[in-house]
Amino acid sequence: MASLLFASMATSCCDGNANVENSDKNSVIETIMARRSIRKYKPGAVDRETMKKILECGINAPNGQNKQSWEVRVVDSPALMEEIKSIMAAAYPEEDPKRLTGCFRGAPVMTFIARDLSYDFSAYDCGLLAENMMLSATSLGVGSICLGSPVRFINDNPACAPILEKLGFSEGYELALCVGFGYADEAPDAKPRNWEKVKFVD
Ligand SMILES: Cc1cc2nc3c(=O)[nH]c(=O)nc-3n(C[C@H](O)[C@H](O)[C@H](O)COP(=O)(O)O)c2cc1C
């Protein structure tokens, strides 16, 4: 199964990339530059086979001491997503429920990523896993969004504990990041980047 998955990834994640040196085009760079945060999605989940490829790319991210100090839960059931949102709405009665549950940006598939609290680099591991997932998603025509605000809502309020129980992370793990996936219904422009923050040091 693993080798089958790898074989299909080799063709789907890396198509066109074999001849980088002899080509003006570099599909990895093109994918990096094409990725944008998507906040408007078409209805319908990403199928599990495609999600498995994205997840396989995620867990192949570099990570400290190969501890793989993450756990990932994938929610592609609209009913479960509604349950999660209604727990959040009840936990934050003062918030406008639409604004609150809008923190998931309408992504039809939500991944919840938890970090191992016993490892000081686990937040970086989770970030790298998330980026690998988002880039592979882009290369497969799947939109994505990295989300911090649901993490705050869920971790900061004990009334959201049933959500964490449902997700079932291991003892010693804490929700660190959410990444949503789906088919984009918008094509946002790239946001400006500040080269002033980057310097070569002689
Ligand atoms: C750690 C992290 C947390 C983020 N949290 C949110 C969020 O809660 N809501 C949101 O709409 N976007 C969120 N984003 C997406 C950023 O706003 C986005 O990456 C940034 O504006 C650059 O735009 P781009 O991804 O299209 O290049 C988050 C991104 C990161 C890396």
The ligand as an SDF file (V2000), in Angstrom:
LIG
                    3D

 31 33  0  0  0  0  0  0  0  0999 V2000
    0.5110   30.3270   11.4910 C   0  0  0  0  0  0  0  0  0  0  0  0
   -0.5220   30.8900   10.5320 C   0  0  0  0  0  0  0  0  0  0  0  0
   -1.7790   31.2000   11.0100 C   0  0  0  0  0  0  0  0  0  0  0  0
   -2.7520   31.7040   10.1350 C   0  0  0  0  0  0  0  0  0  0  0  0
   -4.0090   31.9210   10.5920 N   0  0  0  0  0  0  0  0  0  0  0  0
   -4.9590   32.3690    9.7680 C   0  0  0  0  0  0  0  0  0  0  0  0
   -6.2950   32.5200   10.2270 C   0  0  0  0  0  0  0  0  0  0  0  0
   -6.6140   32.2490   11.3740 O   0  0  0  0  0  0  0  0  0  0  0  0
   -7.2220   32.9470    9.3420 N   0  0  0  0  0  0  0  0  0  0  0  0
   -6.9040   33.2270    8.0320 C   0  0  0  0  0  0  0  0  0  0  0  0
   -7.7980   33.5980    7.2680 O   0  0  0  0  0  0  0  0  0  0  0  0
   -5.6410   33.0850    7.5580 N   0  0  0  0  0  0  0  0  0  0  0  0
   -4.6640   32.6500    8.3930 C   0  0  0  0  0  0  0  0  0  0  0  0
   -3.3880   32.4490    7.9280 N   0  0  0  0  0  0  0  0  0  0  0  0
   -3.0600   32.7170    6.5110 C   0  0  0  0  0  0  0  0  0  0  0  0
   -2.2650   34.0150    6.3600 C   0  0  0  0  0  0  0  0  0  0  0  0
   -3.0910   35.1130    6.5830 O   0  0  0  0  0  0  0  0  0  0  0  0
   -1.6120   34.0490    4.9640 C   0  0  0  0  0  0  0  0  0  0  0  0
   -0.7380   32.9650    4.8040 O   0  0  0  0  0  0  0  0  0  0  0  0
   -0.8460   35.3570    4.7080 C   0  0  0  0  0  0  0  0  0  0  0  0
   -1.7100   36.4560    4.7330 O   0  0  0  0  0  0  0  0  0  0  0  0
   -0.1110   35.3340    3.3560 C   0  0  0  0  0  0  0  0  0  0  0  0
   -1.0070   35.0850    2.2860 O   0  0  0  0  0  0  0  0  0  0  0  0
   -0.8030   33.8380    1.3050 P   0  0  0  0  0  0  0  0  0  0  0  0
   -0.8910   32.5890    2.1570 O   0  0  0  0  0  0  0  0  0  0  0  0
   -1.9220   33.9170    0.3200 O   0  0  0  0  0  0  0  0  0  0  0  0
    0.5450   33.9640    0.6700 O   0  0  0  0  0  0  0  0  0  0  0  0
   -2.4160   31.9290    8.7790 C   0  0  0  0  0  0  0  0  0  0  0  0
   -1.1430   31.5890    8.3140 C   0  0  0  0  0  0  0  0  0  0  0  0
   -0.2080   31.0660    9.1640 C   0  0  0  0  0  0  0  0  0  0  0  0
    1.1290   30.6450    8.6180 C   0  0  0  0  0  0  0  0  0  0  0  0
  1  2  1  0
  2  3  1  0
  2 30  2  0
  3  4  2  0
  4  5  1  0
  4 28  1  0
  5  6  2  0
  6  7  1  0
  6 13  1  0
  7  8  2  0
  7  9  1  0
  9 10  1  0
 10 11  2  0
 10 12  1  0
 12 13  2  0
 13 14  1  0
 14 15  1  0
 14 28  1  0
 15 16  1  0
 16 17  1  0
 16 18  1  0
 18 19  1  0
 18 20  1  0
 20 21  1  0
 20 22  1  0
 22 23  1  0
 23 24  1  0
 24 25  2  0
 24 26  1  0
 24 27  1  0
 28 29  2  0
 29 30  1  0
 30 31  1  0
M  END
$$$$
